[in-house]
C-alpha cells in the first residue's frame, strides 16, 4: 500500500516544514511530495498535485494532507478533485478536518447499503452524503479565505501605522536577503560536490542531481552557489599564499 503525504504552499514565504512533520507523525512511512512555491521554480510548483489527481490510483493508495485547503486548485475545483480521488478508490486523510476523511463516508455508504429499502432510496441517501461533502469543503475554504483576509487587513493596518509614525517599513533600498536554503545547500555542496573532494570536511561524492534534490534547489541556484563557493575557495588560496610569502619575508 502506497501512502503519499502531500504538502503545498501558496506563497514564497510560507514554511512547509510543519505540514511535513504533522504528516510524518501520523504516518511515519509516508512518502512526502511537495509543491512549494519558490522564485526558482515559479510556475512549476503545481505539477505534483496535477499528476496525483491525473493518475491517482496508479500512484497512491492513501493520500494524506494536513487540510483539504492544501489541494493545489481553485476552491471551486476542490470538491471535483475530492470526488475524483474518492470515486477512484484513493483513501483521503485530512489531519485538521477528520470529518472529511473518505473512510467516514465509505462507512456511511456501507450502512446505507445494509438498510432494507429500495435502490432509489439508497441512491438518494448517497447523494445526500455527497452534498454534505460538498458543503463541508466549501465551508472550510470559505473560513480559511476569511481568515486570510482578516490577517491581511491587520497587516495593512500595522504597516500604515508604522509609516505614519515614520518607522522603516520593509527592507532598505539595496539590502540583500539571504535565502534560508542557502546555508544548508552550500554545506551539502562542500561536503559532496566533486569540486571539493580535497577540501577538509568533504564526506562523499554525489552527483549534481542528488545534491539539488537533497538541498531542494533548482539547477540555476545550484550553479550560483557552486560559483560563489569556488570563488571563495580561490580567495582563501590567494590569501593563504600571501600570508605564507609575508612570513618568509
PyMOL commands that set and color helices and strands:
alter all, ss='L'
color gray80, all
select helices_A, chain A and resi 17-26+47-58+68-70+75-87+98-100+102-113+119-164+182-192+194-196+208-215+219-248
alter helices_A, ss='H'
color red, helices_A
select strands_A, chain A and resi 3-8+31-35+62-65+91-94
alter strands_A, ss='S'
color yellow, strands_A
deselect
rebuild
show_as cartoon
